[in-house]
Amino acid sequence: MPGAIRLDEGLGISYDYLQACDWVGPEGPGSSLRFKFFYGHMSWSASEAKRELSAKTGIWIPLRASADLLLREPDSSFEEPL
């Protein structure tokens, strides 16, 4: 999607909601089946991120995840979506 920040192959982030809607709309090139909207975000300064992600604090556990995992649909109504 134009203007999006590429995170990985087929995975990006954008803060332009209207552009995202146009991109996955009927006339857009994107697929609404492989697109998720998340509202809100959290950001830190470099020093805050280093502290938050430190193994000593144990607040966050950074890991690698594939686009397929992040964009997949739940297998059943009992499974929570990401």
C-alpha positions as CSV (number, residue, x, y, z in Angstrom):
1,M,0.0,0.0,0.0
2,P,1.5,3.4,-0.9
3,G,2.8,5.3,2.1
4,A,2.8,2.2,4.4
5,I,5.9,1.2,6.3
6,R,7.0,-2.2,5.2
7,L,7.6,-4.6,8.1
8,D,8.1,-7.7,6.1
9,E,7.1,-9.3,2.8
10,G,3.3,-8.7,2.5
11,L,3.1,-7.0,5.9
12,G,3.1,-3.3,6.6
13,I,1.7,-0.6,8.8
14,S,0.0,2.7,7.9
15,Y,-1.7,5.4,9.9
16,D,-3.9,6.6,7.0
17,Y,-7.3,4.9,7.6
18,L,-9.0,6.4,4.6
19,Q,-6.2,5.4,2.2
20,A,-6.4,1.8,3.7
21,C,-10.1,1.7,3.1
22,D,-9.6,2.8,-0.5
23,W,-6.8,0.2,-1.0
24,V,-9.0,-2.7,0.0
25,G,-12.2,-1.3,-1.4
26,P,-14.0,-2.6,-4.6
27,E,-11.8,-0.5,-6.9
28,G,-8.6,-0.9,-4.9
29,P,-5.7,-3.3,-5.6
30,G,-5.6,-4.8,-2.1
31,S,-7.4,-7.8,-0.8
32,S,-9.8,-7.3,2.1
33,L,-9.3,-11.0,2.9
34,R,-5.6,-10.4,3.8
35,F,-6.1,-7.1,5.5
36,K,-6.8,-6.2,9.2
37,F,-7.5,-2.9,10.8
38,F,-6.2,-2.3,14.3
39,Y,-7.2,0.9,16.1
40,G,-4.6,2.6,18.3
41,H,-1.0,2.1,18.9
42,M,1.7,2.5,21.5
43,S,5.0,4.1,20.9
44,W,8.1,4.6,23.0
45,S,11.3,6.6,22.9
46,A,14.4,4.6,22.2
47,S,15.3,4.4,25.9
48,E,11.8,3.5,26.9
49,A,11.6,0.7,24.3
50,K,15.0,-0.7,25.5
51,R,13.7,-0.7,29.1
52,E,10.3,-2.2,28.1
53,L,11.8,-5.0,26.0
54,S,14.6,-5.8,28.4
55,A,14.7,-9.5,29.5
56,K,15.2,-8.2,33.1
57,T,11.8,-6.5,33.3
58,G,9.9,-9.4,31.6
59,I,7.2,-7.0,30.6
60,W,7.3,-7.9,26.9
61,I,8.6,-11.0,25.1
62,P,9.7,-10.0,21.6
63,L,9.4,-12.8,19.0
64,R,9.3,-13.3,15.3
65,A,6.0,-14.0,13.7
66,S,5.0,-14.6,10.2
67,A,2.5,-12.5,8.3
68,D,0.3,-15.7,7.9
69,L,0.1,-16.0,11.7
70,L,-0.8,-12.3,12.2
71,L,-3.4,-12.2,9.4
72,R,-5.0,-15.6,9.8
73,E,-8.6,-16.0,10.7
74,P,-9.7,-17.9,13.8
75,D,-10.5,-21.6,13.1
76,S,-13.7,-21.5,15.1
77,S,-16.0,-19.2,17.0
78,F,-14.3,-20.3,20.2
79,E,-10.8,-19.1,19.1
80,E,-10.0,-15.4,19.8
81,P,-8.7,-13.4,16.8
82,L,-5.3,-11.7,17.1
